[in-house]
Amino acid sequence: MPEEHKDSTERDMRMATAHLQERREARYTVPIEIEISGVTQSGEVFHERLITRDVSEWGCGFVATVELKADDMIALRVASGDAGESVHARQSLFQVRRVAREGEGWLVGAWKMDNGDVWGADLAKIAKPEVGGLESRKEWSAENGESEARDAER
């Protein structure tokens, strides 16, 4: 791996970690069509096209049909109306932070691992902010049976 790319990757990881620890950014209820792909822990390759529930500069929530686990890594990109155009959209690596069963699917909270703009839009201009930050994460954790201690680790 070239030294310059390695330094950039390490810098992105440090920035992602710093933002995750702060986690006080606004989240927006914005339905963005995305594509996720990866490999499940059982070794099965998956690719899904779905809609976000909420997004922020550094994360998003969505319901997937494939069962993901906390700490799984997925590739995510914004999909376009034409399936062929999404190939040109910027792809980012996301880490799955939370998973809860919801109906026939899985409600997933994922965190972006690089500092590039994956959404390609000014989120504040296209939606009203939700109450984000630590308090809403604690409420989500309590509702989904996740302990505050475990949430604080993340």
C-alpha positions in Angstrom: 0.0 0.0 0.0 1.5 3.4 -0.9 2.5 5.4 2.1 0.3 8.4 1.1 -2.8 6.2 0.8 -2.0 4.5 4.2 -1.7 8.0 5.9 -5.0 9.1 4.4 -6.8 5.9 5.5 -5.4 6.2 9.0 -6.4 9.9 9.2 -10.0 9.0 8.0 -10.2 6.3 10.7 -9.1 8.7 13.4 -11.6 11.3 12.2 -14.5 8.8 12.1 -13.6 7.6 15.6 -13.5 11.2 16.9 -16.9 12.0 15.4 -18.4 8.7 16.8 -17.2 9.6 20.3 -18.8 13.1 20.0 -22.0 11.9 18.2 -23.8 15.2 18.8 -24.5 15.9 15.1 -28.0 16.5 13.7 -29.8 13.5 12.2 -32.3 14.1 9.5 -35.4 12.1 8.4 -34.5 11.9 4.8 -35.5 9.0 2.5 -32.4 8.4 0.4 -32.2 5.4 -1.9 -29.0 3.5 -1.1 -27.3 0.3 -2.1 -25.5 -1.7 0.5 -23.2 -4.7 -0.1 -20.9 -7.0 1.8 -20.4 -10.5 3.2 -22.4 -11.8 6.1 -20.7 -13.5 9.0 -21.8 -16.8 7.5 -19.9 -16.0 4.3 -22.8 -15.1 2.0 -22.4 -12.1 -0.3 -25.3 -9.7 -0.3 -26.4 -6.6 -2.2 -29.5 -4.7 -1.4 -31.2 -1.5 -2.6 -33.2 0.2 0.1 -34.2 3.6 1.6 -32.7 5.4 4.6 -34.8 6.2 7.6 -32.5 8.9 8.8 -29.1 10.2 7.9 -26.4 12.5 9.3 -23.1 13.6 7.9 -21.4 10.5 9.6 -24.2 7.9 9.8 -27.5 6.5 8.7 -30.3 4.2 9.7 -32.2 1.8 7.4 -34.1 -1.5 7.4 -32.3 -4.4 5.7 -33.6 -7.8 4.8 -30.2 -9.4 5.5 -29.3 -10.0 9.1 -26.2 -7.9 10.0 -24.3 -7.9 13.3 -22.8 -5.0 15.2 -19.2 -4.3 14.0 -19.9 -5.8 10.5 -18.5 -3.6 7.7 -20.6 -2.8 4.6 -20.1 -0.8 1.5 -22.7 1.9 1.0 -23.5 4.2 -1.9 -26.3 6.5 -2.9 -28.4 4.8 -5.6 -29.8 6.8 -8.5 -33.1 6.3 -10.3 -31.3 4.4 -13.1 -29.6 1.3 -11.7 -26.7 1.7 -14.1 -25.9 5.2 -12.8 -25.2 4.1 -9.2 -21.9 2.6 -10.4 -20.6 6.2 -10.6 -21.7 7.3 -7.1 -19.2 7.5 -4.3 -19.0 4.4 -2.2 -18.1 4.5 1.5 -17.2 2.0 4.1 -19.7 1.9 7.0 -19.5 0.0 10.3 -22.7 -1.5 11.6 -23.2 -0.1 15.2 -26.7 -1.3 16.2 -29.1 -3.9 14.9 -32.6 -4.6 16.1 -35.3 -6.9 14.7 -38.1 -4.9 13.0 -40.9 -6.8 11.4 -39.5 -9.0 8.6 -36.2 -7.1 8.5 -33.4 -5.6 10.6 -33.2 -2.0 11.7 -29.6 -1.0 11.3 -27.6 2.0 12.5 -24.3 2.4 10.6 -21.4 4.8 10.9 -19.2 6.1 8.0 -15.5 5.2 8.3 -14.1 7.9 6.0 -14.5 11.6 5.8 -15.8 11.9 2.3 -19.3 13.2 1.4 -21.4 10.1 0.6 -24.8 11.9 0.4 -24.0 14.5 -2.1 -26.6 16.9 -0.6 -26.9 19.6 2.0 -28.9 17.6 4.6 -30.0 20.6 6.5 -31.7 22.1 3.4 -33.7 19.0 2.5 -35.0 18.0 5.9 -35.7 19.1 9.5 -33.2 17.9 12.1 -34.3 15.2 14.5 -33.2 15.3 18.1 -29.8 13.6 17.8 -27.0 13.0 20.1 -26.6 11.1 23.2 -30.1 11.3 24.7 -31.8 9.9 21.6 -29.2 7.1 21.4 -29.9 6.2 25.1 -33.7 6.2 24.3 -33.1 4.0 21.3 -30.9 1.7 23.3 -33.4 1.4 26.2 -36.3 0.7 23.7 -34.2 -2.0 22.0 -32.8 -3.7 25.1 -29.2 -2.4 24.7 -27.6 -1.4 28.0 -26.3 2.2 28.5 -22.9 0.7 29.4 -22.7 -1.0 26.0 -23.9 2.1 24.2 -21.2 4.2 26.0 -18.6 1.8 24.6 -19.7 2.7 21.1 
